[in-house]
Amino acid sequence: QVQLVESGGGLVQPGGSLRLSCTASGIIVRTKAMAWYRQAPGKQRDMVAAITTSGLTNYADSVKGRFTISRDNAKNTVYLQMNSLKPEDTAVYYCNARGIMGEYWGQGTQVTVSS
């Protein structure tokens, strides 16, 4: 059974930082295309950052230069380091894994940026 468990969300002031973690079981993250998505109330779920099996990264324009996706193969975990957070970054953040056998989602973690 595949599980993706996100953690690290919370309430942070504008300009602050958070690091999200996505720990996987049942899959090996280095063999999957991994990504972080987010969904704000009333909006569609959008890709924020992605990392390929070879380590190439891709970011939404709105987070370039502020967010960094990374992978720790030993811990089977993917991270999203979020700096210079803005109120518009407020959303539920989801971890996604994609491979030839299918696609998997985590349950999401809430990030709220507010003073």
C-alpha positions in Angstrom: 0.0 0.0 0.0 1.3 3.4 -1.0 1.2 6.2 1.5 2.5 9.8 1.2 2.4 11.6 4.5 2.9 15.4 4.4 4.0 17.4 7.5 5.4 20.8 8.3 2.5 23.0 7.5 1.2 25.7 9.9 0.7 29.4 10.4 3.5 31.8 9.5 3.8 35.5 9.2 4.5 37.1 5.8 8.2 36.9 5.0 8.6 33.8 7.1 9.7 30.3 6.1 8.4 26.8 6.4 9.7 23.4 5.3 7.2 20.8 4.2 8.1 17.1 4.2 6.6 14.2 2.3 7.6 10.8 3.6 6.7 7.9 1.4 6.0 4.2 2.1 5.2 1.6 -0.5 7.2 3.4 -3.2 10.8 4.6 -3.7 10.7 8.3 -4.2 13.9 8.4 -6.3 12.2 6.2 -8.9 9.2 8.5 -9.2 8.5 12.0 -10.5 7.6 13.8 -7.3 5.8 17.1 -7.0 4.1 19.5 -4.7 0.8 21.0 -5.6 -1.4 23.5 -3.7 -5.0 24.3 -3.6 -6.5 27.5 -2.2 -10.2 27.7 -1.3 -12.4 28.0 -4.5 -9.4 27.5 -6.8 -8.0 24.6 -8.8 -5.1 22.5 -7.6 -1.9 23.7 -9.2 1.7 22.4 -9.4 4.1 24.4 -7.3 7.4 22.4 -7.7 8.5 19.2 -9.2 11.6 17.0 -9.3 12.4 14.2 -11.8 14.1 10.9 -11.1 17.3 12.5 -12.4 17.0 15.4 -10.1 15.8 18.1 -12.5 13.5 20.6 -10.9 10.7 22.8 -12.2 8.8 25.6 -10.4 5.7 27.6 -10.9 6.5 31.2 -11.9 4.9 32.4 -8.7 7.3 30.6 -6.4 10.6 30.7 -8.4 13.4 32.0 -6.3 11.5 31.5 -3.1 10.7 27.7 -3.0 13.1 24.8 -3.3 12.1 21.2 -3.8 14.6 18.5 -2.8 14.8 14.8 -2.2 16.5 12.7 0.5 16.8 9.2 -0.9 18.0 7.7 2.4 14.9 8.9 4.1 12.6 8.3 1.2 11.4 11.9 1.7 10.7 14.9 -0.5 10.9 18.4 0.9 9.6 21.8 0.0 11.5 24.7 1.5 9.4 27.8 1.3 11.0 31.2 2.0 9.7 34.8 1.8 6.2 33.5 2.2 3.3 35.7 1.1 -0.4 35.7 2.0 -1.2 34.4 -1.5 0.8 31.2 -0.7 -2.0 30.2 1.7 -3.3 26.9 0.6 -3.4 23.2 1.3 -0.2 21.7 0.0 -0.3 18.2 -1.5 2.5 15.7 -2.2 2.3 13.8 -5.5 4.1 10.8 -6.9 3.9 9.7 -10.5 5.2 6.6 -12.2 4.3 4.0 -14.8 2.2 2.2 -12.2 0.1 5.1 -11.4 -0.3 8.4 -9.5 -0.5 8.9 -5.7 -1.5 11.8 -3.5 -1.0 12.7 0.1 -3.7 13.9 2.4 -2.4 17.5 2.3 -1.1 20.0 4.9 -2.4 23.4 5.5 -0.1 26.4 5.1 -1.5 29.8 6.2 0.5 33.0 5.7 -1.0 35.8 7.8 -0.1 38.5 10.2 
